[in-house]
C-alpha cells in the first residue's frame, strides 16, 4: 500500500509531533532491544516480541518524524509507512512477517518462536533501529 493510499484510506493522518515524542519512542525501542537480548536464553517467544516492539516503536518514530500517525490497523499501517519511507532497508518484507508471527506468539500459541528466529529478529531490530535513529536525527521535513 502506497503512502498516499494510507493517507487517503484514513489509516494515517497528519500529526505535529513534538521531537520529545520521537525521542521517547526511540528510547522505548532501545529498552526493548536490551530486554530482547536478556530474554533470548529463557524465552525466544518473549525475546522475539520485544524485538518486534522495538521495530514497531521505530516505525512510529519514523511516522512522527514525517508528521503522521497511524489511525487504523496501527501495527500494519506503521510497518507499511516505514516500507514506503525506508525503501533501502533490505529486510523490510520480513517486518510484516514478524508482525504476524508476533501476533500468534502473543495471542494464540506459546513456544512458536525458535531461538534462531528470535536471534534473527533481534538482528533485524538492531539494524532497523540504527537506520531509523540516524534518519530521525536528520532535520525534520
N, C-alpha and C positions, 0 to 999 in steps of 0.2 A: 504494500500500500504506500503510495507516494505521500510526501509531506502535505501537498495541497489536499489530497483525499482525506488525510487525518483531520485537517482543519475544517474542510467543507463538511465532512461527516460528523462534526461535533465531538470527535474523540480527543481533540486538543484545542485549547483556547489560549488567547493571549494572557500573559501574566507579567507584571512588572516586579520581578523577583529582586529581593534585596541580596547583595553579594554575600551577606552573612548566611542566608538560607543555603546558598550554593556551598559555601564553606562547611556548613553543618552537615549537609548530605555527604560530602566527601569524607568528613570525619566519621560518620556512621559507616561508610564503606571501608575505611581504613580499619576501624574496630572489627568489622565482620571478617576482614581478611585475616586479622590476627586470631580471631576465635576459630575460624575455619582450620587454621594450622594446628591449633591446640586440640581440636576435636577429631582430627584425622585418625588417630590411633583408636579412639574409643567408639566413634560413631561416624562412619563415612556418610550416612544419610544427613546427619546434623552438619557435618563439615560442608557437604555439598550445598545444603540450604543456606548456610552463611556465605559461601562463595557466590551463590546466586543473588542473595540480598545485596552483597557488595556491588554486583553488576547492576542490579535494579537501581540502587541509590546513585550510581554513576550515570545511568540513563536519565534519571530525574534531574540530577545536577546539570547535565547537558541540555535537557529541555529548558530548565530555568534560565540557563545562560543564554539560550537563544530567545528567551522571552515567551515561553509556552509552558503549559502544564497539561497533564492528561486528565480528561474529564470522564472518560468511559473506558472500560477494559484497561485499567491503568497499567498493569504489567505489560500486556501485549502492546499497548499504544506506546509506552516508553521505549520498549525494545525496537518497535518499528521506527519510531522517531530517530533513535540512535542509528539504526541502519541507514536511514536517509541522510543523516548528517555526518556520519563517520564511515563513508564507503570504503576507505582504505583498510579498515580493520579486518584482517584475514579470517578471524573466527566468528564474524557476525552471524552467519547462518546457525552456528551452534547455540547462540544465546536463546533463540526461541525453543530449541530442543531442550535446553536446560530448564526453561520456564515450565515446559510440560512435565519433565521428569521431576522437578521440584514439587509440582502440584500433586503428583502421585505419591511421592515420599511424605508430603505434609498431610494429605487428606485420605489417602486410600490404602497404602500398604507400607509397612515397616521393612527395613533392610532390603531396599530395592537398588541401592547405590553401592557399587563396588569401590574398593579402596582406589583402584586405578581411575575410575570415573571421578571420584572426589578429588584426587590429585590433579587430574586434568582440568576440572572445574576451577580449582584454586589457581592454576597457572593462567587460565584464560582471564579470571577475575583480576589477577595481578597486572597482566598486560593491559587490560581494558582500563583499569584504574590509572595506570601510568599515562596512557594516552589521553584520557578524559581530564585528568589533573592538569596536564600540560595545556590542553585545549582551553579549558576554562580559566587558566592563568593568563591567557591572552586577553587583549582588550575586547570587551563585550561588544557584540554587534548592535 
